[in-house]
Amino acid sequence: MRTVPRRSSLLLLAALVAALAAPAGASADPGQIIVKYAAGADAQERADARADADVVRDEALALPATELVTPTAGTSVAAAVADLEASPDVAYAEPDQPRRAFERYPDEALVDADDNPLNDQPFANLWALHNTGQAIDGTAGKPTADIGAPAAWDVTTGSRNVAVAVVDSGVDRSHPDLFANLVPGYDFAYDDADPTDYEGHGTHVAGIIGARGNNGTGVTGVAWDTSLMPLQALDADGAGYVSDIAAAYTYAGTHGARIVNASLGGSSPSQSEYDAIRNAPNVLFVVAAGNDGRSNDSRPTYPCAYDLPNILCVAATDNTDHLASFSNVGRSSVDIAAPGVDIYSTLRCDSYGWMSGTSMAAPEVSGAAALVLAAHPTYSVAELRSRLISTADPLPYGDAGRINGGSGGRLDVAKAVGLALNGATGPTTNATDVTIGGTTYAAPRTNEPAPPAPACPSAPARTATSTGSTPATPAAPVTTAPATGTTTTAPVTRVTTPAADRTAPSVAAALTARGALRGLLAGKLRVTTTASERASVAVVLRVDARTAKKLHLSSRTIAAGTATVTASGAKKVTVKASAKVKRALRRVRRLKVALSTTATDAAGNARTRSGALTLTR
């Protein structure tokens, strides 16, 4: 059974997490508390409960009878939570906990010998949709270790009547591969009606679900005719709080979304998050399992571990059909697996790139769910969830025993939409269709609307009150000429001109662990870094103190490298080790390291991203 939050455990949790600092730029102050009042508690009784607990009201949240409060000076979060819980007028109180996107590492587009992108080779990059054994970052794939998308597209490419809410860092609303599929959403992180992505994670997730197909641009999403509802709950650092996330869940459930993709999570349960999901029983919540390489059964990640019938938790696989080394698993908490390693998709600022993580696996399933609902619009959440799980291909190599009660499978959307089960046949081909390698691809669209002008704004300043507010009704969608029946939200370009640049660049790094030790010893190990602006980038590989001692190294740093990113985009950084380190690693076959990447802009603003991985030969 999944873990269900209990009031007693949440009281203990409140005392444990009260002192934790909020992530940088998070949407609520460290120390704020979510309070749900008991049924029938009137305004005076609520005020008395707040006064007794020495807290002040901040604002109402989207959940019924729920608000955000802040302890007065000298009052700890733990004490305030305990006092609130003691009141008969309070149903529960809990710290406003952090959540973070389950991003692992981005990568870069495949290039040929002359560093030219391979954009003219369909599916060269999109192995998750159609795996013919093509090599991704030097690793040959296993044919058919994919979700079977082309066969599913013979049944349906999606429906505008099916909306998938992307609860994440927002979406690049001017992206040429996304704008035509967007419907109005909301920005809970910055409290406005413009869910523009300032981080990149949400745009990547949205592209996996529903990047426009047959538009002659970039990539193809799983459901390339579905509606995407951007709900921004994470900020420019990919961080956020339950108050914003629960508000986004509630918005999705009340604004027509059939599916919510939540590629995010945290290690602490939240009653308000649980309630927000439970209160939307007609919405399927597809959530990421997490990237800690552990079992969610013993060390839960939320919302994955909530025992709710409308949650579908997703692990990640690679292009050889193995469960990813970083992916969380769980026989009772993780339901299905999907491709999540080296996934190529849309990025902010009208670009494309690679990311790995269960954050990328979850939207594969969300896109598949959208296709199933397009083919079977009357399905209930229970039927939809069951169909996705029951039609999955059994995982090989013993991995099936690690998820879904020991019978784990990898998503097969062709079976899920009914192609193999019902003998359904898709649209007949015509002379303008294109056949490549025995697979027929639909003809490009005609009269596709022109994309808006590119927009790549900087994140606005955050305020303590930009969280959990009930949004105003968003602007109605508008039709973009030439008229094709496609509607989208008019793009909004935000221009921020601060007095001084105090915003650190976003930074990420990608390193393929397989073969990395061999590359390090040969002096050819390259780490792909991305930054949001011109910046100097420093990459460091470190081992823990015990490993350094075992290898007789005087320093935990085993390799480092620097480079300059001349503009927003990617740069390969060669990291080199000293002769002493190379000698120490000559007989090592596997090595756990921390990869740390720091980007520093011209104004001296710096940001560091770190992650753990295991290098192999």
NUTIKE-818456 format. One record per residue (C-alpha): residue number from 1; residue in one letter; x, y, z. Coordinates in steps of 0.001 Angstrom, whole numbers, plus 500000, padded with zeros to 6 digits. Layout:
BEGIN
(NUM "a" (X Y Z))
...
END
This chain:
BEGIN
(1 "m" (500000 500000 500000))
(2 "r" (501097 503556 499402))
(3 "t" (501776 505815 502341))
(4 "v" (498839 507953 503470))
(5 "p" (499542 511043 505567))
(6 "r" (498195 510830 509110))
(7 "r" (497619 513700 511482))
(8 "s" (499941 512187 514098))
(9 "s" (502780 511722 511620))
(10 "l" (502263 515207 510271))
(11 "l" (502608 516661 513778))
(12 "l" (505968 514947 514113))
(13 "l" (506879 516048 510611))
(14 "a" (506101 519657 511457))
(15 "a" (508611 519645 514276))
(16 "l" (511248 518018 512068))
(17 "v" (510978 520274 509048))
(18 "a" (510211 523608 510676))
(19 "a" (513853 524666 510709))
(20 "l" (514539 523779 507090))
(21 "a" (515319 526761 504886))
(22 "a" (513232 527249 501769))
(23 "p" (514899 526778 498384))
(24 "a" (516223 529937 496773))
(25 "g" (513431 531955 495202))
(26 "a" (510718 529682 496527))
(27 "s" (507199 531007 496493))
(28 "a" (506530 531156 500237))
(29 "d" (508581 532438 503136))
(30 "p" (510395 529806 505186))
(31 "g" (508154 529376 508186))
(32 "q" (504716 529751 506639))
(33 "i" (501981 527283 507581))
(34 "i" (499003 525827 505695))
(35 "v" (495855 525697 507845))
(36 "k" (492599 523951 507017))
(37 "y" (489762 524915 509330))
(38 "a" (487172 522531 510676))
(39 "a" (483785 522408 509007))
(40 "g" (481517 525063 510457))
(41 "a" (484291 527223 511937))
(42 "d" (483200 530819 511398))
(43 "a" (485410 533866 510857))
(44 "q" (485639 534672 514572))
(45 "e" (486555 531108 515509))
(46 "r" (489237 531081 512848))
(47 "a" (490604 534371 514124))
(48 "d" (490637 533002 517685))
(49 "a" (492558 529915 516535))
(50 "r" (495150 532128 514847))
(51 "a" (495443 534371 517901))
(52 "d" (495908 531380 520232))
(53 "a" (498696 530072 517993))
(54 "d" (500371 533481 517561))
(55 "v" (500052 533464 513777))
(56 "v" (498722 536020 511327))
(57 "r" (496703 535334 508207))
(58 "d" (498546 535738 504933))
(59 "e" (495997 534724 502289))
(60 "a" (493328 532230 501330))
(61 "l" (494335 529192 499305))
(62 "a" (492400 527489 496538))
(63 "l" (491421 524542 498751))
(64 "p" (488165 525024 500676))
(65 "a" (488511 526574 504157))
(66 "t" (492289 526636 503797))
(67 "e" (494707 529521 504145))
(68 "l" (498352 530392 504548))
(69 "v" (499481 531892 507862))
(70 "t" (502775 533204 509237))
(71 "p" (504007 532895 512861))
(72 "t" (504604 536165 514670))
(73 "a" (508119 537126 515719))
(74 "g" (509447 534776 518373))
(75 "t" (506999 531956 517535))
(76 "s" (508462 528828 515954))
(77 "v" (506706 526933 513190))
(78 "a" (506639 523768 515312))
(79 "a" (504968 525564 518232))
(80 "a" (502457 527311 515983))
(81 "v" (501528 524050 514234))
(82 "a" (501060 522316 517571))
(83 "d" (498825 525125 518878))
(84 "l" (496772 525203 515691))
(85 "e" (496323 521425 515735))
(86 "a" (495138 521674 519342))
(87 "s" (492276 523961 518354))
(88 "p" (488885 522288 517773))
(89 "d" (488345 524788 514952))
(90 "v" (491331 523490 512930))
(91 "a" (491163 520317 510838))
(92 "y" (494925 520274 510329))
(93 "a" (497960 522523 510129))
(94 "e" (501274 521796 508446))
(95 "p" (504421 523641 507356))
(96 "d" (504360 524874 503756))
(97 "q" (506868 522381 502429))
(98 "p" (509235 522645 499492))
(99 "r" (508898 520780 496242))
(100 "r" (511457 520619 493439))
(101 "a" (511404 519473 489837))
(102 "f" (512865 515996 489384))
(103 "e" (515345 517223 486820))
(104 "r" (518470 515102 486552))
(105 "y" (520829 516274 483809))
(106 "p" (520172 517834 480406))
(107 "d" (522212 516831 477382))
(108 "e" (522658 518272 473911))
(109 "a" (521396 517447 470441))
(110 "l" (523126 514729 468485))
(111 "v" (525562 516185 465960))
(112 "d" (527475 514835 463017))
(113 "a" (531252 514918 462513))
(114 "d" (531045 518607 461573))
(115 "d" (528958 519523 464645))
(116 "n" (525822 519975 462528))
(117 "p" (522507 518961 464192))
(118 "l" (520892 515821 462797))
(119 "n" (517535 517533 462370))
(120 "d" (516947 515917 458970))
(121 "q" (516795 512355 460330))
(122 "p" (513334 511588 461769))
(123 "f" (513500 509724 465076))
(124 "a" (517312 509897 465175))
(125 "n" (516852 511651 468518))
(126 "l" (513372 510459 469537))
(127 "w" (514242 506886 470533))
(128 "a" (511548 506851 473220))
(129 "l" (508864 507106 470526))
(130 "h" (510425 504742 467982))
(131 "n" (513568 502783 468891))
(132 "t" (515254 501092 465949))
(133 "g" (518499 500576 467854))
(134 "q" (519838 504031 466998))
(135 "a" (522750 505125 469171))
(136 "i" (522060 507891 471681))
(137 "d" (525188 509589 473034))
(138 "g" (527256 506639 471833))
(139 "t" (525041 503924 473346))
(140 "a" (523197 501685 470898))
(141 "g" (519577 501144 471745))
(142 "k" (517480 498006 471858))
(143 "p" (514975 497895 468987))
(144 "t" (511355 498175 470148))
(145 "a" (512452 499387 473625))
(146 "d" (510076 502309 473112))
(147 "i" (506441 503244 473685))
(148 "g" (505250 502342 470170))
(149 "a" (504082 505836 469278))
(150 "p" (503909 505563 465445))
(151 "a" (501554 502600 465715))
(152 "a" (499401 504485 468220))
(153 "w" (499255 507451 465850))
(154 "d" (497577 505168 463341))
(155 "v" (494651 505240 465789))
(156 "t" (494828 508833 467060))
(157 "t" (497199 511747 467364))
(158 "g" (495190 513239 470204))
(159 "s" (492242 515552 470640))
(160 "r" (491909 519230 471471))
(161 "n" (489086 518172 473782))
(162 "v" (491585 516447 476085))
(163 "a" (493552 518903 478226))
(164 "v" (496726 517924 480055))
(165 "a" (497727 520298 482857))
(166 "v" (501496 520723 483165))
(167 "v" (502128 521633 486814))
(168 "d" (505733 522696 486605))
(169 "s" (507947 525742 486014))
(170 "g" (505701 527098 483250))
(171 "v" (505934 526776 479473))
(172 "d" (507620 528854 476779))
(173 "r" (504387 530180 475293))
(174 "s" (506007 531441 472074))
(175 "h" (507801 528168 471279))
(176 "p" (507051 527195 467661))
(177 "d" (506478 523566 468688))
(178 "l" (504113 524345 471567))
(179 "f" (502148 527579 471092))
(180 "a" (499437 526094 468859))
(181 "n" (498532 523460 471463))
(182 "l" (498396 525765 474500))
(183 "v" (495201 526743 476307))
(184 "p" (494944 529322 479105))
(185 "g" (496644 528472 482384))
(186 "y" (497927 530402 485375))
(187 "d" (501156 531344 487160))
(188 "f" (500903 530474 490849))
(189 "a" (504612 530981 491495))
(190 "y" (504580 534690 490531))
(191 "d" (500824 535197 490975))
(192 "d" (499806 536372 487530))
(193 "a" (498071 535059 484421))
(194 "d" (501321 534574 482462))
(195 "p" (502771 531062 483089))
(196 "t" (506016 531810 481236))
(197 "d" (508829 529364 481938))
(198 "y" (511961 530977 483406))
(199 "e" (513740 527674 484158))
(200 "g" (513201 525290 481234))
(201 "h" (511990 522145 482979))
(202 "g" (508293 522748 482323))
(203 "t" (508862 523511 478642))
(204 "h" (510806 520259 478248))
(205 "v" (508022 518303 479963))
(206 "a" (505315 519978 477851))
(207 "g" (507132 519079 474638))
(208 "i" (507313 515415 475599))
(209 "i" (503571 515373 476203))
(210 "g" (502332 517388 473263))
(211 "a" (504852 519111 471026))
(212 "r" (503103 519820 467741))
(213 "g" (503484 517045 465155))
(214 "n" (503779 517409 461404))
(215 "n" (504585 521110 461585))
(216 "g" (508037 520765 460080))
(217 "t" (509623 521998 463322))
(218 "g" (511792 520390 465961))
(219 "v" (510273 517380 467706))
(220 "t" (507007 515502 468060))
(221 "g" (505188 514959 471344))
(222 "v" (503417 511749 472273))
(223 "a" (499988 513374 471812))
(224 "w" (500666 516052 469254))
(225 "d" (497095 517267 468928))
(226 "t" (496219 517480 472621))
(227 "s" (495653 520665 474631))
(228 "l" (498374 521732 477049))
(229 "m" (497384 523785 480118))
(230 "p" (500496 525456 481621))
(231 "l" (500223 525857 485402))
(232 "q" (503346 527464 486804))
(233 "a" (503977 526340 490390))
(234 "l" (507798 526217 490352))
(235 "d" (509975 529308 490054))
(236 "a" (513070 530187 488026))
(237 "d" (515132 527789 490165))
(238 "g" (512733 524883 489602))
(239 "a" (511602 525141 493227))
(240 "g" (508251 525754 494837))
(241 "y" (505929 525024 497730))
(242 "v" (502940 522811 498332))
(243 "s" (500646 525837 498671))
(244 "d" (501245 526789 495018))
(245 "i" (501240 523195 493798))
(246 "a" (497973 522346 495559))
(247 "a" (496424 525502 494103))
(248 "a" (497563 524405 490638))
(249 "y" (496084 520937 491136))
(250 "t" (492792 522511 492186))
(251 "y" (492803 524870 489189))
(252 "a" (493390 521930 486835))
(253 "g" (490501 519988 488335))
(254 "t" (488093 522909 488072))
(255 "h" (489140 524098 484589))
(256 "g" (488605 520943 482579))
(257 "a" (491955 519125 482681))
(258 "r" (491561 515337 482406))
(259 "i" (495224 514664 483215))
(260 "v" (497761 516430 485442))
(261 "n" (501479 515883 484905))
(262 "a" (503520 516470 488075))
(263 "s" (507220 515925 487404))
(264 "l" (508127 517120 490875))
(265 "g" (508138 516009 494468))
(266 "g" (509657 516038 497916))
(267 "s" (510441 513727 500804))
(268 "s" (507759 514991 503213))
(269 "p" (504022 514252 502961))
(270 "s" (501477 517057 502910))
(271 "q" (497842 516772 503919))
(272 "s" (496888 519737 501722))
(273 "e" (498587 518211 498676))
(274 "y" (496890 514905 499427))
(275 "d" (493527 516667 499749))
(276 "a" (493988 518587 496501))
(277 "i" (494577 515346 494586))
(278 "r" (491796 513473 496396))
(279 "n" (489378 516342 495708))
(280 "a" (489881 515896 491945))
(281 "p" (488771 512252 491559))
(282 "n" (488021 512662 487849))
(283 "v" (491579 513732 487043))
(284 "l" (494464 511305 486581))
(285 "f" (497627 512598 488287))
(286 "v" (500707 511237 486521))
(287 "v" (503649 511818 488853))
(288 "a" (507389 511186 488769))
(289 "a" (508890 508548 491077))
(290 "g" (512026 510568 491840))
(291 "n" (515713 510370 490965))
(292 "d" (517374 509118 494146))
(293 "g" (517951 505534 492985))
(294 "r" (516065 504149 495988))
(295 "s" (512806 502433 496885))
(296 "n" (509825 504674 497505))
(297 "d" (508346 501846 499583))
(298 "s" (510934 502356 502335))
(299 "r" (511849 506028 501791))
(300 "p" (508787 507604 500186))
(301 "t" (508725 510497 497749))
(302 "y" (505537 512548 497480))
(303 "p" (503137 512822 495730))
(304 "c" (504181 509431 494316))
(305 "a" (503641 507567 497596))
(306 "y" (500114 508777 498395))
(307 "d" (497616 505906 498406))
(308 "l" (495066 507459 496071))
(309 "p" (493280 505779 493145))
(310 "n" (493876 508714 490778))
(311 "i" (497694 508716 491076))
(312 "l" (499898 506916 488567))
(313 "c" (503584 506954 489595))
(314 "v" (506241 506519 486904))
(315 "a" (509811 505162 486954))
(316 "a" (512349 505786 484143))
(317 "t" (513947 503404 481635))
(318 "d" (516824 503843 479181))
(319 "n" (517132 503000 475482))
(320 "t" (518154 499404 476270))
(321 "d" (514958 498826 478319))
(322 "h" (516729 498782 481693))
(323 "l" (515378 500754 484599))
(324 "a" (517554 503859 484879))
(325 "s" (520197 503718 487608))
(326 "f" (518885 506975 489078))
(327 "s" (515194 506020 489021))
(328 "n" (513298 505436 492233))
(329 "v" (511385 502151 492307))
(330 "g" (508816 500511 494589))
(331 "r" (506751 497346 494367))
(332 "s" (503807 498994 496135))
(333 "s" (504337 502675 495283))
(334 "v" (505526 502825 491647))
(335 "d" (503047 501709 489002))
(336 "i" (504698 501805 485576))
(337 "a" (507918 502714 483787))
(338 "a" (508532 504835 480692))
(339 "p" (511562 506173 478790))
(340 "g" (513377 508836 480808))
(341 "v" (517069 508787 479856))
(342 "d" (518430 511135 477160))
(343 "i" (515035 512487 476118))
(344 "y" (515114 515193 473442))
(345 "s" (512410 517848 473698))
(346 "t" (511578 521535 473653))
(347 "l" (513420 524070 475811))
(348 "r" (512694 527707 476625))
(349 "c" (513794 530476 474264))
(350 "d" (512550 528486 471241))
(351 "s" (515298 525875 471595))
(352 "y" (515652 522109 472042))
(353 "g" (517796 519876 474206))
(354 "w" (518214 516698 476236))
(355 "m" (517220 515883 479789))
(356 "s" (517124 512697 481835))
(357 "g" (515017 511806 484864))
(358 "t" (511696 510453 485992))
(359 "s" (510542 513996 485164))
(360 "m" (510888 512957 481524))
(361 "a" (509274 509530 482028))
(362 "a" (506077 510907 483593))
(363 "p" (505137 513071 480565))
(364 "e" (505581 510062 478256))
(365 "v" (502756 508474 480273))
(366 "s" (500724 511694 480390))
(367 "g" (500915 511957 476608))
(368 "a" (499891 508322 476292))
(369 "a" (496950 508918 478636))
(370 "a" (495851 511801 476397))
(371 "l" (495915 509508 473358))
(372 "v" (493884 506860 475200))
(373 "l" (491253 509437 476186))
(374 "a" (491136 510709 472610))
(375 "a" (490403 507148 471454))
(376 "h" (488151 506312 474436))
(377 "p" (486680 509623 475648))
(378 "t" (484216 507997 478066))
(379 "y" (486894 506238 480105))
(380 "s" (486829 506881 483833))
(381 "v" (490053 507608 485703))
(382 "a" (490070 504028 486984))
(383 "e" (489650 502631 483464))
(384 "l" (492329 504942 482066))
(385 "r" (494814 504088 484797))
(386 "s" (494136 500353 484495))
(387 "r" (494461 500452 480706))
(388 "l" (497897 502091 480822))
(389 "i" (499222 499628 483412))
(390 "s" (497677 496445 482015))
(391 "t" (498926 497022 478462))
(392 "a" (502525 497809 479452))
(393 "d" (505290 495581 478106))
(394 "p" (506887 493469 480876))
(395 "l" (510282 494806 481877))
(396 "p" (513176 492422 481129))
(397 "y" (516383 491760 483110))
(398 "g" (514525 491196 486388))
(399 "d" (513455 494840 486576))
(400 "a" (509765 493880 486540))
(401 "g" (510075 492741 490144))
(402 "r" (510991 496217 491320))
(403 "i" (507700 498017 490533))
(404 "n" (503914 497399 490429))
(405 "g" (503771 494487 492827))
(406 "g" (506566 492671 491038))
(407 "s" (504845 492757 487636))
(408 "g" (506256 496012 486362))
(409 "g" (506020 497041 482748))
(410 "r" (507210 499771 480385))
(411 "l" (504543 501903 478721))
(412 "d" (503191 500668 475372))
(413 "v" (500856 503351 474045))
(414 "a" (499993 501395 470878))
(415 "k" (498429 498650 472969))
(416 "a" (496876 501179 475333))
(417 "v" (494928 502972 472590))
(418 "g" (493594 499598 471439))
(419 "l" (495557 498878 468270))
(420 "a" (496685 495387 469222))
(421 "l" (493804 494658 471597))
(422 "n" (490895 495589 469381))
(423 "g" (492378 495241 465922))
(424 "a" (491792 498937 465305))
(425 "t" (493149 500413 462121))
(426 "g" (494191 503954 461588))
(427 "p" (493738 506385 458738))
(428 "t" (494716 505170 455309))
(429 "t" (497928 506560 453829))
(430 "n" (498028 508848 450837))
(431 "a" (500564 509934 448266))
(432 "t" (501922 512737 450398))
(433 "d" (502781 510488 453365))
(434 "v" (506429 509625 453891))
(435 "t" (507773 506116 454521))
(436 "i" (511118 505745 456294))
(437 "g" (512532 502388 457309))
(438 "g" (509182 500688 456807))
(439 "t" (507345 503189 459020))
(440 "t" (504885 505581 457436))
(441 "y" (504757 509139 458694))
(442 "a" (501810 511416 458100))
(443 "a" (502173 514239 455642))
(444 "p" (503166 517657 457011))
(445 "r" (500332 519962 457961))
(446 "t" (499181 522683 455635))
(447 "n" (498123 526192 456654))
(448 "e" (499793 525833 460039))
(449 "p" (499558 529108 462009))
(450 "a" (502749 531132 462223))
(451 "p" (504404 531125 465659))
(452 "p" (504551 534311 467718))
(453 "a" (507719 536349 467875))
(454 "p" (510299 534616 470097))
(455 "a" (510206 535681 473738))
(456 "c" (512832 534823 476336))
(457 "p" (512099 537059 479350))
(458 "s" (513941 537087 482643))
(459 "a" (512130 536072 485794))
(460 "p" (510416 538896 487690))
(461 "a" (511157 539575 491342))
(462 "r" (509450 537286 493828))
(463 "t" (507348 538448 496754))
(464 "a" (506300 536574 499871))
(465 "t" (502646 536933 498930))
(466 "s" (502977 535516 495407))
(467 "t" (501728 532105 496468))
(468 "g" (498487 530236 496648))
(469 "s" (496240 533062 495492))
(470 "t" (492990 532295 493776))
(471 "p" (493602 533378 490178))
(472 "a" (491407 535693 488225))
(473 "t" (489647 534248 485225))
(474 "p" (492258 533963 482449))
(475 "a" (491869 535719 479164))
(476 "a" (489887 533868 476555))
(477 "p" (491934 532030 473916))
(478 "v" (492302 533726 470559))
(479 "t" (492524 532272 467089))
(480 "t" (495853 532809 465359))
(481 "a" (495687 533521 461638))
(482 "p" (495593 531867 459231))
(483 "a" (492469 530383 460725))
(484 "t" (492636 526596 461006))
(485 "g" (490352 526010 463949))
(486 "t" (493363 526016 466297))
(487 "t" (493215 528266 469327))
(488 "t" (495921 529362 471693))
(489 "t" (496574 531964 474317))
(490 "a" (497984 535214 473007))
(491 "p" (501695 535321 473997))
(492 "v" (502814 537840 476548))
(493 "t" (506324 539247 476422))
(494 "r" (507534 540446 479792))
(495 "v" (510410 542935 479795))
(496 "t" (512223 543433 483083))
(497 "t" (514842 546166 483333))
(498 "p" (516300 546059 486835))
(499 "a" (518578 548764 488130))
(500 "a" (521352 546209 488482))
(501 "d" (521756 542610 487408))
(502 "r" (521333 540505 490538))
(503 "t" (519958 537393 488855))
(504 "a" (522291 534426 488652))
(505 "p" (522230 532429 485430))
(506 "s" (520433 529113 485297))
(507 "v" (522880 526251 484845))
(508 "a" (522733 522510 484276))
(509 "a" (525100 519770 483207))
(510 "a" (524912 516381 481525))
(511 "l" (527402 513542 481725))
(512 "t" (526851 510053 480384))
(513 "a" (528046 507800 483190))
(514 "r" (528702 504767 480992))
(515 "g" (532300 504898 479715))
(516 "a" (533052 508054 481690))
(517 "l" (535910 506497 483673))
(518 "r" (537588 505429 480458))
(519 "g" (537196 508935 479057))
(520 "l" (538572 510511 482225))
(521 "l" (541705 508357 482137))
(522 "a" (542193 509216 478463))
(523 "g" (541828 512945 479125))
(524 "k" (538773 513131 476880))
(525 "l" (535869 513288 479341))
(526 "r" (533514 516085 478302))
(527 "v" (530565 517403 480291))
(528 "t" (527801 519184 478411))
(529 "t" (526753 522327 480252))
(530 "t" (523931 524758 479563))
(531 "a" (523514 528290 480865))
(532 "s" (520760 530842 480415))
(533 "e" (523165 533657 479458))
(534 "r" (526801 534389 478723))
(535 "a" (528748 532991 481653))
(536 "s" (531956 531318 482733))
(537 "v" (531241 527711 483676))
(538 "a" (533271 525599 486098))
(539 "v" (532746 521844 486370))
(540 "v" (534110 519776 489270))
(541 "l" (533978 516040 489988))
(542 "r" (534373 515071 493643))
(543 "v" (534356 511835 495635))
(544 "d" (533363 511475 499274))
(545 "a" (535933 511489 502059))
(546 "r" (535869 507714 502507))
(547 "t" (536552 507073 498820))
(548 "a" (539334 509660 498753))
(549 "k" (540977 507939 501706))
(550 "k" (540578 504502 500130))
(551 "l" (542233 505737 496924))
(552 "h" (544992 507497 498912))
(553 "l" (544035 510889 497505))
(554 "s" (544802 514052 499446))
(555 "s" (541839 515914 497908))
(556 "r" (538234 514932 497263))
(557 "t" (538332 516760 493902))
(558 "i" (539360 514295 491200))
(559 "a" (538774 516339 488037))
(560 "a" (537836 519839 486929))
(561 "g" (537404 522013 483857))
(562 "t" (536243 525463 482797))
(563 "a" (534782 527067 479693))
(564 "t" (532838 530129 478591))
(565 "v" (529260 529957 477319))
(566 "t" (529111 532878 474915))
(567 "a" (525299 533035 474876))
(568 "s" (522297 531167 476189))
(569 "g" (522857 527560 475194))
(570 "a" (525176 524603 475527))
(571 "k" (528937 524194 475832))
(572 "k" (531078 521099 476260))
(573 "v" (533615 521334 479080))
(574 "t" (536565 518950 479141))
(575 "v" (537324 517880 482705))
(576 "k" (540799 516580 483404))
(577 "a" (542367 514631 486227))
(578 "s" (545927 514805 487511))
(579 "a" (548420 512014 486904))
(580 "k" (548081 510985 490547))
(581 "v" (544307 510646 490258))
(582 "k" (544633 508655 487033))
(583 "r" (547020 506234 488729))
(584 "a" (544588 505828 491619))
(585 "l" (541704 505094 489229))
(586 "r" (543505 502635 486930))
(587 "r" (541800 499576 488391))
(588 "v" (538543 501170 489469))
(589 "r" (535512 499875 487564))
(590 "r" (532780 501990 489195))
(591 "l" (533073 505267 491056))
(592 "k" (530403 507334 492823))
(593 "v" (531000 511047 492297))
(594 "a" (529305 514391 492818))
(595 "l" (529094 516509 489667))
(596 "s" (529042 520226 490523))
(597 "t" (528570 522930 487879))
(598 "t" (528809 526661 488575))
(599 "a" (527908 529422 486117))
(600 "t" (529066 532983 486825))
(601 "d" (527823 535895 484704))
(602 "a" (529534 539183 483905))
(603 "a" (527996 540844 486964))
(604 "g" (529449 538214 489263))
(605 "n" (526150 536457 489944))
(606 "a" (526734 532735 490350))
(607 "r" (524569 529645 490614))
(608 "t" (525635 526042 491275))
(609 "r" (523803 522832 490442))
(610 "s" (525010 519518 491872))
(611 "g" (524039 515890 491452))
(612 "a" (525332 512426 492226))
(613 "l" (526058 509695 489714))
(614 "t" (528124 506546 489314))
(615 "l" (530820 506566 486635))
(616 "t" (531632 503273 484921))
(617 "r" (534047 502058 482296))
END
